[in-house]
Amino acid sequence: MTMNSINVRIPKSDMPFFRKLSRKMGWVYSDNTFDATDCDAYREAMEDVEAGRVYHAESVEDMFTQILG
């Protein structure tokens, strides 16, 4: 039998039902808590890239020159 892996985000209150369903169906699951702040930080970083607020430094000295002036 071919197995597939999926990620499903469900409310914490539904976890007991999901566990019971998984056992009855013979599924294997892992209970990983999702932290929405990770996505927020990524989204913010992508907005910085799109807005041109990301800079490149040739070396550490160049970086400090850009930061400190």
Secondary structure as the mmCIF struct_conf table of DSSP 4:
data_model
#
loop_
_struct_conf.conf_type_id
_struct_conf.id
_struct_conf.beg_label_comp_id
_struct_conf.beg_label_asym_id
_struct_conf.beg_label_seq_id
_struct_conf.end_label_comp_id
_struct_conf.end_label_asym_id
_struct_conf.end_label_seq_id
HELX_RH_3T_P HELX_RH_3T_P1 LYS A 12 ASP A 14
HELX_RH_AL_P HELX_RH_AL_P1 MET A 15 MET A 25
TURN_TY1_P TURN_TY1_P1 GLY A 26 GLY A 26
HELX_LH_PP_P HELX_LH_PP_P1 ASN A 32 PHE A 34
HELX_RH_AL_P HELX_RH_AL_P2 ALA A 36 ALA A 51
TURN_TY1_P TURN_TY1_P2 GLY A 52 GLY A 52
BEND BEND1 GLU A 58 SER A 59
HELX_RH_AL_P HELX_RH_AL_P3 VAL A 60 LEU A 68
#
